[in-house]
């Protein structure tokens, strides 16, 4: 796949990046370099390779999901500038 200057200009517009006309050939060349690298990565055989989250095989530490301090809604709502019916009240932002 090859990116021409027209496509580079369209990508820049979609990304809302102002690119001068004289800089479009260099941008198209950079896009082509990136796409070439991606095509090179697609040639790698990854059959049988398990997806990894990290380079170190580890498991996250877990803890019991237990409520330690509950039933404090009244204390929490005392800090609210506006609370109604047991909830924080916020101004309407969507018409």
C-alpha positions in Angstrom: 0.0 0.0 0.0 1.3 3.4 -0.9 0.2 6.8 0.4 0.2 9.7 -2.0 0.1 13.4 -1.0 -3.6 13.6 -1.5 -4.2 10.8 1.0 -1.6 12.4 3.4 -3.6 15.7 3.2 -6.8 13.9 4.0 -5.3 12.1 7.0 -3.9 15.4 8.3 -7.3 17.0 7.9 -9.1 14.1 9.7 -6.5 14.4 12.5 -7.0 18.1 12.5 -3.3 18.8 11.9 -2.4 21.7 9.8 0.2 20.7 7.2 1.5 23.1 4.6 1.3 21.9 1.0 5.1 21.8 0.6 5.3 19.4 3.6 2.8 16.9 2.2 5.4 14.9 0.2 7.5 14.4 3.4 4.5 13.4 5.4 3.4 10.9 2.7 6.9 9.5 2.8 6.7 9.1 6.6 3.4 7.3 6.3 4.9 5.0 3.7 7.8 4.2 6.0 5.4 3.3 8.8 3.3 1.2 6.6 6.4 -0.6 5.3 7.3 -1.4 8.9 3.8 -2.8 9.6 4.0 -4.9 6.5 7.4 -6.2 7.7 5.8 -7.1 11.1 3.0 -9.0 9.3 5.6 -11.4 7.8 6.5 -12.7 11.3 5.1 -16.2 12.0 3.2 -16.0 15.3 1.4 -19.3 15.1 1.3 -20.9 18.5 2.5 -17.8 20.3 0.2 -16.9 23.3 -0.7 -13.2 23.7 1.1 -11.5 26.6 0.2 -8.7 28.9 3.8 -8.2 30.1 7.2 -9.6 29.3 7.3 -11.1 32.8 4.9 -13.9 33.5 3.2 -12.7 36.6 -0.2 -12.5 38.2 -1.5 -9.4 39.9 -1.9 -9.4 43.6 -5.5 -9.9 44.7 -7.4 -9.0 47.8 -10.7 -9.9 49.2 -13.5 -7.7 47.9 -14.9 -6.7 51.3 -16.7 -3.5 52.4 -14.5 -2.0 55.1 -16.4 1.2 55.7 -20.0 1.3 54.6 -23.2 2.9 55.3 -21.8 6.5 55.5 -23.9 8.2 52.8 -25.0 10.9 55.2 -21.4 11.8 56.2 -20.3 11.8 52.5 -23.3 13.9 51.3 -22.5 16.6 54.0 -19.6 17.7 51.8 -21.8 18.0 48.7 -22.7 21.5 47.6 -26.1 20.2 46.5 -27.6 16.8 47.5 -31.1 15.6 46.8 -32.8 12.3 47.9 -29.5 10.8 49.0 -27.5 11.6 45.9 -25.1 14.2 44.7 -27.0 16.8 42.5 -25.2 18.4 39.6 -26.2 21.0 37.1 -27.7 19.8 33.8 -24.9 20.0 31.1 -26.7 18.4 28.2 -29.7 20.0 26.5 
